[in-house]
Amino acid sequence: MSVYDFSAETITGDDKRLSDFKGDLLLIVNTASECGYTPQYKGLQEMYERFREQPFQILGFPCNQFGAQEPGSNEAIAAFCERNYGVSFPLFAKVQVNGEDAHPLFAYLRKQAPGENGVD
């Protein structure tokens, strides 16, 4: 099993198979618009612009599980990211990354690297 065996809903409501990114180096990022790390969007976007012609993708997954720092709807998140940071890398619908309701991708990632970066 690999990350390419999963799919996820995009921020606009479409189903996206991660196998569509097969062959690309993936940076899968848990994000939150009201987090102290929110300015990371700027750096992520710059990285995406620099490397997107290579086999590289950034996949952003908003989550509200850490201090309720992503309370908005998917539409509000998309608008915020575009308006404030010009985000053009793929964003996905808000997910849970921990617990029984964790998205299957994040349950898989957690098993691959338990306890990394506070996700566990």
N, C-alpha and C positions, 0 to 999 in steps of 0.2 A: 504494500500500500504506500501511496505517496500523496502529496498535496494535490497532484493532478487528478486524483480520484474523486475530488469534492466539487461541489458547485455551491454558489451563493447568490443571493438576490442582490442586484446592483442597487445603487441609491435611487435609481429611477424605476425600480420594480421589475426589471428583467431578470431572468435566470441566466447566470453566467457559469459555464463550466471552466474550472481552472485548467483543464486539459487544453483549453484554447491558448494558454500561456506556455505550453510545453516547449522546452528548449530555451526559455528565458530564465535568467537569474531573477528570482522573486524576492522582494523585500516586502514582507507582510507586516503591516503596521496597525496596531490598535491605537485609535485616536479619540480625542475629545475636544470639542470646541471651547470649553470653558476651563480647560486645564492650564496649569502653569507652563506646560510644555506646548501649548497651542502654537506658539511661534515656530514650532518644528515644521509646520506646513510650508513656510517659506523655504526652508532648507530642503525639504522633501521635493518641493516643486522645482527648485534649482537643480537638484540631483536628477530628477526625472528629465528635465529639459536637456541636461548635459549628456545623459546616457541613453535616452529613449531610442536612438537609432541603432543601438547595440542590442543584443538579446537581454534586455533588462526591463523589469516592470516593478512599479511600486503599487501595492494593493492596499488601500486604506479601509479599515473596518472600524467605524465609530462604535463606541460602547459607553453606556451610562452606569456601569457597575462600580466605578472608582470615584466615590465622593459625589455622585450625581452630576458629573461634569459634562454630560452630553444629554441634556434634557429635551432638546428640540426634536422635531419631526425630521424624517429623511429629507423632505423638501427644504426645511430651514437649514439643515446641515449643509446640503449642497449649495444653497445660496450663500451662506456664510463663507464657505471655502472658496467659492468663485469670487465673491465680492472682495474679500480681505486678502486672499493669497493667490488668486488666479489658478487654483488647482485644476489641472487637466489630467492628472493620473487617475486610474480607475478607483472610484469610491463605491463601497458596498453599503447595503442597508445596515442599520444599527443592529448589532449582535450582542449576545452574552458571550463572554470569554471564559468565565468560571462557573462552576456549579453544575447542577443537574440539567439546567437549560442551556448550557454552553453550546454554541454552534459546533457541529461535528468536526469542522476544520480545526477549531481551537482546542477541542478535546484531543484530537490527534497530535497537534503541535505540543500541547502540554505533556503528552506521553513521551514525545521525542526529546524534550528538554525541560524536565520538571523543575519548577521553582525559578525559572529564568525571568528576570525583570518583573517580579511581583505577580506573574500569572501562574496561579496554582491555588 
